[in-house]
């Protein structure tokens, strides 16, 4: 097959490209330019979109002896990831930009361009596994290295996209990948993993949003509506947050308080006890199924944040809306997060959390 290897500049994508070459594919390396001014995104080893990464990706491609190109995806990235991130926080929701990037950039814009140019598939360094079922359906499963498993951020992929995807690292641990990279002479063998959000240069989400949105004053209140202090913008808070509230006056019971709710129009942020964060039901919208859409009721597990715990759940799908009963309650879940559904290790699909229901307190 003719394969585009998406090369971020990290060790995982470099080894994924190498394995695609070993498998006999005709591989071309591609690095995605996500900003017209690369220095405006993160620099150094903490990100995945820095100016240093482009050079690392090129050197890895040279070591593998494959052609290498840079594709400008800055406009698509700004429209579908950065602007979406700002809009979601403005609306009081908590998005996952990496999941959005996979949906709209790496497996939509990139795959569409690759297919238009005559390529057959896109290979990435994500940790997930693909299997072909007896009926020919392409199934996505968790990676064997559960500590590195990235199936959560891939739960937005459709059957058509999975049919043109390769994940060569799904059967491997990260330690093995680093050893393999060193043996192949790939210079990024010991490069640290990326962290945080690539388009926020210093990792200060609240500060970055403040620069984009300006001050939007509001109040922090307790569950009885008593005002505890004023703030400069509700976008600086996320549900479940404990640190940085700067409330001054302790709660009556002396215990820490957490963000329970964010009302974006008035800018009201409600705080309360840890126990009040527990939810046992979700309503979700915009489902994306990796294969045949489920119907009726499905006993399953769900994951509600990247590298989060699995929760036993009962799924109901009616008219495009997804209801989730959590048999194992979850804490600190916010609208805007993705609910990714699993049947064993198989990814069924995902949906966006629209609302939650708190556990009833006796």
C-alpha positions as CSV (number, residue, x, y, z in Angstrom):
1,X,0.0,0.0,0.0
2,X,1.0,3.6,-0.4
3,X,1.0,5.0,3.1
4,X,1.3,8.5,4.5
5,X,3.1,8.3,7.9
6,X,2.1,11.3,10.0
7,X,5.3,12.2,11.7
8,X,5.0,14.6,14.7
9,X,8.7,14.6,15.5
10,X,8.3,12.2,18.4
11,X,9.6,8.7,18.9
12,X,6.2,7.0,18.6
13,X,5.4,8.4,15.1
14,X,9.0,7.7,13.9
15,X,8.9,4.0,14.9
16,X,5.3,3.7,13.5
17,X,6.7,5.0,10.1
18,X,9.6,2.5,10.4
19,X,7.3,-0.4,11.0
20,X,5.2,0.6,8.0
21,X,8.3,0.5,5.9
22,X,9.2,-2.9,7.3
23,X,5.8,-4.2,6.4
24,X,6.5,-3.5,2.8
25,X,4.5,-0.4,2.3
26,X,5.5,2.5,0.1
27,X,5.8,5.2,2.9
28,X,6.0,9.0,2.7
29,X,6.5,11.0,5.8
30,X,4.4,14.0,6.4
31,X,4.7,16.6,9.2
32,X,1.7,18.8,9.9
33,X,2.4,22.6,10.1
34,X,-0.4,23.7,12.5
35,X,0.6,27.3,12.8
36,X,1.8,29.8,10.2
37,X,4.0,31.1,13.0
38,X,5.3,27.9,14.8
39,X,6.8,29.9,17.6
40,X,3.3,31.0,18.6
41,X,2.7,27.4,19.7
42,X,4.6,25.4,22.3
43,X,8.4,25.3,21.9
44,X,10.7,22.7,23.4
45,X,10.0,19.0,24.3
46,X,6.7,19.5,26.1
47,X,4.6,19.9,23.0
48,X,3.8,18.1,19.7
49,X,3.6,21.0,17.3
50,X,6.8,23.0,18.0
51,X,9.3,24.3,15.5
52,X,11.8,21.8,16.9
53,X,9.5,18.9,16.1
54,X,9.5,19.6,12.4
55,X,13.3,19.2,12.3
56,X,13.1,16.1,14.4
57,X,10.5,14.6,12.0
58,X,12.7,15.4,9.0
59,X,15.7,13.8,10.5
60,X,13.7,10.6,11.4
61,X,12.5,10.4,7.8
62,X,16.0,10.8,6.5
63,X,17.1,8.0,8.8
64,X,14.4,5.7,7.4
65,X,15.2,6.8,3.8
66,X,11.7,7.8,3.0
67,X,10.4,11.0,1.2
68,X,9.3,13.8,3.6
69,X,7.0,16.7,3.2
70,X,5.4,19.4,5.4
71,X,1.7,19.9,4.9
72,X,0.2,23.2,5.9
73,X,-2.9,22.5,8.0
74,X,-2.8,25.7,10.0
75,X,-6.1,27.1,8.7
76,X,-8.0,23.8,9.4
77,X,-6.4,23.6,12.8
78,X,-7.3,27.1,13.7
79,X,-10.9,26.6,12.6
80,X,-11.6,23.2,13.9
81,X,-9.4,22.9,17.0
82,X,-8.3,26.3,18.4
83,X,-11.5,28.2,17.7
84,X,-13.6,25.3,18.9
85,X,-11.6,25.2,22.2
86,X,-12.3,28.9,22.8
87,X,-16.0,28.5,21.9
88,X,-16.4,25.5,24.2
89,X,-14.8,27.3,27.2
90,X,-16.9,30.4,26.5
91,X,-20.0,28.2,26.7
92,X,-18.9,26.8,30.1
93,X,-17.9,23.4,28.7
94,X,-14.6,21.5,28.9
95,X,-13.4,20.2,25.5
96,X,-10.6,17.8,24.7
97,X,-8.6,19.5,21.8
98,X,-6.5,16.4,21.1
99,X,-9.7,14.4,20.4
100,X,-11.0,17.2,18.2
101,X,-7.7,17.3,16.3
102,X,-7.8,13.6,15.6
103,X,-11.4,13.9,14.4
104,X,-11.0,17.0,12.2
105,X,-7.4,17.1,11.3
106,X,-5.4,13.9,11.4
107,X,-8.2,11.6,10.3
108,X,-10.3,13.9,8.2
109,X,-8.3,16.7,6.5
110,X,-5.1,14.6,6.4
111,X,-6.8,11.4,5.3
112,X,-8.9,13.2,2.7
113,X,-5.8,14.8,1.2
114,X,-3.9,11.5,1.3
115,X,-6.7,9.6,-0.5
116,X,-7.0,12.4,-3.1
117,X,-3.3,12.1,-3.8
118,X,-3.6,8.3,-4.4
119,X,-2.4,7.0,-1.0
120,X,-4.2,4.1,0.6
121,X,-3.8,4.8,4.3
122,X,-2.5,7.0,7.1
123,X,-0.2,5.5,9.7
124,X,0.2,7.2,13.1
125,X,2.1,6.6,16.4
126,X,-1.1,6.2,18.4
127,X,-1.3,3.3,20.8
128,X,-4.4,1.3,19.7
129,X,-5.1,-1.9,17.8
130,X,-7.1,-2.6,14.7
131,X,-8.7,-6.0,14.0
132,X,-10.9,-7.3,11.2
133,X,-14.0,-9.1,12.4
134,X,-15.6,-12.1,10.7
135,X,-18.0,-9.8,8.8
136,X,-15.2,-7.6,7.5
137,X,-15.8,-4.7,10.0
138,X,-12.7,-3.0,11.1
139,X,-12.7,-2.9,14.9
140,X,-10.5,-0.7,17.1
141,X,-9.3,-2.1,20.4
142,X,-7.3,-0.9,23.3
143,X,-3.5,-1.1,23.0
144,X,-1.8,-3.9,25.0
145,X,0.0,-1.2,27.0
146,X,-2.9,0.2,28.9
147,X,-0.8,2.9,30.4
148,X,-0.2,4.4,26.9
149,X,-3.5,3.4,25.4
150,X,-4.9,6.2,23.2
151,X,-8.1,4.6,22.1
152,X,-10.0,7.3,24.0
153,X,-8.9,10.1,21.8
154,X,-9.5,7.9,18.7
155,X,-13.1,7.1,19.7
156,X,-14.3,9.7,17.2
157,X,-13.2,7.7,14.1
158,X,-15.7,6.2,11.7
159,X,-15.6,2.8,10.0
160,X,-14.5,4.5,6.7
161,X,-11.6,6.3,8.5
162,X,-10.5,3.1,10.4
163,X,-10.4,1.2,7.1
164,X,-7.7,3.6,5.9
165,X,-5.8,3.8,9.2
166,X,-2.7,2.0,10.5
167,X,-1.6,1.9,14.2
168,X,1.6,-0.1,14.1
169,X,2.4,0.4,17.9
170,X,-0.8,-1.1,19.3
171,X,0.9,-4.4,20.2
172,X,3.9,-2.8,21.8
173,X,4.9,-1.1,25.1
174,X,6.6,2.4,25.2
175,X,9.8,0.9,26.5
176,X,10.1,-1.4,23.6
177,X,9.4,1.5,21.2
178,X,12.3,3.5,22.7
179,X,14.7,0.6,22.5
180,X,13.7,0.0,18.9
181,X,14.2,3.6,17.9
182,X,17.7,3.6,19.4
183,X,18.6,0.4,17.5
184,X,17.4,2.1,14.3
185,X,19.5,5.1,14.9
186,X,16.5,7.4,15.3
187,X,17.8,10.5,17.3
188,X,14.5,11.1,19.2
189,X,14.7,7.7,20.9
190,X,14.7,9.3,24.4
191,X,12.7,12.4,23.6
192,X,10.2,13.1,26.3
193,X,6.5,12.6,25.7
194,X,4.4,15.6,24.8
195,X,2.2,17.1,27.5
196,X,-0.5,19.7,27.8
197,X,-2.2,21.5,24.9
198,X,0.2,22.2,22.0
199,X,-1.2,25.6,21.0
200,X,-0.9,27.1,24.5
201,X,2.8,28.1,24.7
202,X,3.3,28.0,28.5
203,X,0.6,25.6,29.6
204,X,-1.4,28.3,31.3
205,X,-4.9,27.6,29.9
206,X,-6.6,30.3,31.9
207,X,-4.1,33.0,31.0
208,X,-4.2,32.1,27.3
209,X,-8.0,32.2,27.3
210,X,-7.9,35.6,29.2
211,X,-5.7,37.0,26.4
212,X,-8.2,35.8,23.8
213,X,-11.4,36.7,25.5
214,X,-10.6,39.5,27.9
215,X,-12.1,40.0,31.3
216,X,-15.6,38.7,31.8
217,X,-16.4,39.3,35.5
218,X,-18.6,37.0,37.6
219,X,-18.9,35.6,41.0
220,X,-18.1,32.4,42.8
221,X,-20.9,31.2,45.0
222,X,-21.6,28.3,47.4
223,X,-24.5,25.9,46.9
224,X,-26.8,28.2,48.9
225,X,-26.0,31.1,46.5
226,X,-23.8,33.1,49.0
227,X,-21.2,35.1,47.1
228,X,-17.7,34.0,48.1
229,X,-15.7,36.3,45.8
230,X,-15.6,37.8,42.3
231,X,-13.6,36.5,39.4
232,X,-12.4,37.8,36.0
233,X,-13.7,35.0,33.8
234,X,-15.6,31.7,34.2
235,X,-13.4,30.3,31.4
236,X,-10.6,30.1,34.0
237,X,-12.5,27.3,35.9
238,X,-13.4,23.7,35.1
239,X,-15.8,21.4,36.9
240,X,-13.9,19.4,39.6
241,X,-11.3,22.1,40.0
242,X,-10.0,22.5,43.6
243,X,-6.7,24.5,43.3
244,X,-6.6,28.2,42.5
245,X,-10.1,29.1,43.8
246,X,-8.7,31.6,46.3
247,X,-11.8,31.6,48.4
248,X,-10.2,32.8,51.6
249,X,-13.1,31.8,53.9
250,X,-13.1,28.1,54.6
251,X,-16.2,26.0,54.3
252,X,-18.3,25.4,57.4
253,X,-16.9,21.8,57.7
254,X,-13.4,22.9,57.0
255,X,-13.1,20.6,53.9
256,X,-11.9,21.7,50.5
257,X,-14.4,23.0,48.0
258,X,-14.6,22.1,44.3
259,X,-16.2,23.7,41.2
260,X,-19.6,22.1,40.8
261,X,-21.2,24.2,38.0
262,X,-20.3,27.0,35.6
263,X,-23.0,29.3,34.2
264,X,-21.4,31.1,31.3
265,X,-24.0,33.8,30.7
266,X,-24.0,35.2,34.2
267,X,-20.4,34.1,34.9
268,X,-21.5,32.3,38.1
269,X,-19.2,29.6,39.3
270,X,-20.8,27.3,42.0
271,X,-18.5,25.5,44.4
272,X,-19.3,22.8,47.0
273,X,-18.1,19.5,48.6
274,X,-16.3,16.7,46.9
275,X,-19.4,14.5,47.4
276,X,-21.5,16.8,45.3
277,X,-19.2,16.1,42.3
278,X,-20.4,12.5,42.0
279,X,-22.6,11.8,39.0
280,X,-24.4,8.6,38.0
281,X,-26.1,9.6,34.7
282,X,-25.1,11.4,31.5
283,X,-26.9,12.8,28.5
284,X,-24.8,12.9,25.4
285,X,-25.1,14.3,21.9
286,X,-23.2,14.1,18.6
287,X,-22.5,10.4,18.7
288,X,-19.8,9.0,16.4
289,X,-19.8,5.2,16.0
290,X,-16.7,3.2,15.0
291,X,-18.9,0.6,13.4
292,X,-22.5,-0.4,13.4
293,X,-24.4,2.0,15.7
294,X,-25.8,0.4,18.8
295,X,-29.5,0.3,19.2
296,X,-31.7,-0.1,22.3
297,X,-29.7,-0.8,25.5
298,X,-26.1,-1.8,25.7
299,X,-24.3,-3.0,28.9
300,X,-20.8,-1.6,28.4
301,X,-18.0,0.4,30.0
302,X,-17.3,4.1,29.4
303,X,-14.2,6.2,29.8
304,X,-14.8,9.9,30.5
305,X,-11.4,11.5,30.3
306,X,-8.0,10.6,28.7
307,X,-6.3,8.0,30.7
308,X,-9.2,8.0,33.1
309,X,-10.9,5.0,34.8
310,X,-13.4,2.8,33.1
311,X,-16.9,2.9,34.6
312,X,-19.5,0.1,34.2
313,X,-22.4,1.6,32.4
314,X,-25.7,1.0,30.7
315,X,-26.1,2.8,27.4
316,X,-29.4,3.8,25.7
317,X,-29.6,5.3,22.2
318,X,-32.8,7.0,21.0
319,X,-33.1,9.4,18.0
320,X,-29.4,10.3,18.0
321,X,-29.2,11.0,21.7
322,X,-27.2,8.9,24.1
323,X,-28.2,8.3,27.7
324,X,-25.7,6.7,30.0
325,X,-26.5,5.2,33.4
326,X,-23.2,4.9,35.4
327,X,-23.2,1.8,37.5
328,X,-19.9,3.1,38.9
329,X,-20.5,6.8,39.6
330,X,-17.8,9.2,38.4
331,X,-16.5,12.5,39.9
332,X,-15.8,15.8,38.3
333,X,-17.4,15.2,34.9
334,X,-18.1,18.2,32.8
335,X,-20.2,19.0,29.8
336,X,-18.0,19.1,26.7
337,X,-16.0,16.1,27.7
338,X,-16.1,12.9,25.5
339,X,-17.8,9.8,26.7
340,X,-16.1,6.9,24.9
341,X,-18.0,3.6,24.9
342,X,-16.3,0.2,25.1
343,X,-17.4,-3.4,24.7
344,X,-14.6,-5.2,26.4
345,X,-11.5,-3.8,24.7
346,X,-13.4,-2.8,21.6
347,X,-14.2,0.8,21.0
348,X,-17.9,1.2,20.1
349,X,-17.8,4.9,19.6
350,X,-18.1,8.2,21.4
351,X,-20.4,11.1,22.2
352,X,-20.1,14.5,23.7
353,X,-21.4,15.0,27.3
354,X,-24.2,17.6,27.2
355,X,-25.4,17.3,30.9
356,X,-24.9,15.2,34.0
357,X,-27.0,14.1,36.9
358,X,-25.6,14.1,40.4
359,X,-25.8,11.1,42.7
360,X,-28.7,11.6,45.1
361,X,-27.5,12.3,48.7
362,X,-29.5,10.5,51.3
